[in-house]
Amino acid sequence: MLVRPSQRRLRRMKKPGHNSAVWNAYIDDAVIYDISDVAEEVECVDLTMPADRLAELEQLLEHYDRAEQEWHQRSVRSEKILAQHRKDERVRIKNPAVKQAYEHYLTLLNLCRD
């Protein structure tokens, strides 16, 4: 990849500061028309890259995006499983008969595994 400085400049919106009050009903007209407070000019670069390398880069980004989505889905599922486990544990604590039946179930399950 070849990166060179460019003569191009782009304008983009500035990130809102900590003191910005978007819910304020009174906004001075001068603020609306003064774009320098809202936008900033940034320098650009020109990239020269072989098409096959760009395709590889796109595939890599897609792979990481899919992996992140799968990880998020797994974490949501595991949170649901943990919540159900805590709920079941509370039921066993409140009901001694359920606790005893659960212990018998675990004993039978362990015997079957061996």
C-alpha positions in Angstrom: 0.0 0.0 0.0 1.3 3.4 -0.9 0.1 6.4 1.2 0.7 9.9 0.0 -0.5 13.3 1.3 -3.4 14.7 -0.7 -4.4 18.2 -1.7 -8.0 17.4 -0.7 -9.6 18.6 2.5 -12.9 17.4 3.9 -15.3 18.9 6.4 -16.8 16.8 9.1 -18.9 17.5 12.1 -17.1 18.0 15.3 -17.9 15.7 18.2 -20.2 17.4 20.7 -18.4 18.7 23.7 -19.2 18.0 27.3 -20.9 21.4 27.7 -23.2 21.1 24.7 -26.8 21.4 25.7 -28.9 20.0 22.8 -32.1 20.2 24.8 -31.7 24.0 25.2 -34.6 25.7 23.4 -32.8 29.0 22.9 -30.0 28.8 20.3 -28.6 32.0 19.0 -28.8 32.5 15.2 -25.2 33.4 15.1 -24.3 30.0 16.4 -26.4 28.3 13.7 -24.8 30.2 10.8 -21.2 30.0 12.2 -20.2 26.6 10.8 -16.7 26.8 12.2 -18.1 25.9 15.7 -19.8 22.8 14.2 -17.5 21.5 11.5 -13.8 21.1 11.2 -11.6 20.7 8.2 -9.4 17.6 8.0 -6.5 16.6 5.8 -6.8 13.7 3.5 -4.4 11.1 2.1 -4.4 9.2 -1.2 -4.0 5.4 -1.0 -2.7 3.2 -3.8 -3.4 -0.5 -3.2 -3.6 -3.6 -5.4 -7.2 -4.7 -5.9 -6.6 -8.2 -4.6 -5.1 -6.8 -1.3 -8.2 -4.6 -0.9 -10.4 -7.6 -1.4 -8.4 -9.5 1.3 -8.8 -6.6 3.6 -12.6 -6.4 3.1 -12.8 -10.2 3.7 -10.8 -9.8 6.9 -13.1 -7.0 8.1 -16.2 -9.0 7.3 -14.8 -12.0 9.2 -14.1 -9.9 12.3 -17.6 -8.3 12.0 -19.2 -11.8 11.9 -17.0 -13.0 14.8 -18.1 -10.0 16.9 -21.7 -10.6 16.2 -21.4 -14.3 17.1 -19.6 -13.4 20.3 -22.4 -10.9 21.2 -25.1 -13.6 20.6 -23.2 -16.1 22.7 -22.8 -13.6 25.6 -26.6 -12.8 25.4 -27.4 -16.5 25.5 -25.0 -17.1 28.4 -26.5 -14.2 30.4 -30.0 -15.8 29.9 -28.7 -19.2 31.0 -27.1 -17.7 34.1 -30.3 -15.8 35.0 -32.3 -19.0 34.7 -29.7 -20.9 36.9 -30.0 -18.2 39.6 -33.8 -18.4 39.4 -33.7 -22.2 39.7 -31.3 -21.9 42.7 -33.7 -19.5 44.5 -36.6 -22.0 43.9 -34.4 -24.8 45.4 -33.5 -22.6 48.4 -37.2 -21.7 49.1 -38.5 -25.3 48.6 -36.7 -28.1 50.4 -38.6 -30.8 48.5 -37.4 -29.3 45.2 -33.9 -29.2 46.5 -34.1 -32.9 47.5 -35.5 -33.9 44.2 -32.8 -31.9 42.4 -30.1 -33.6 44.4 -31.6 -37.0 43.5 -31.6 -36.0 39.9 -27.9 -35.0 40.0 -27.0 -38.3 41.7 -28.8 -40.3 38.9 -27.2 -38.1 36.3 -23.7 -38.7 37.7 -24.4 -42.5 37.8 -25.4 -42.5 34.2 -22.2 -40.6 33.2 -20.0 -43.2 34.8 
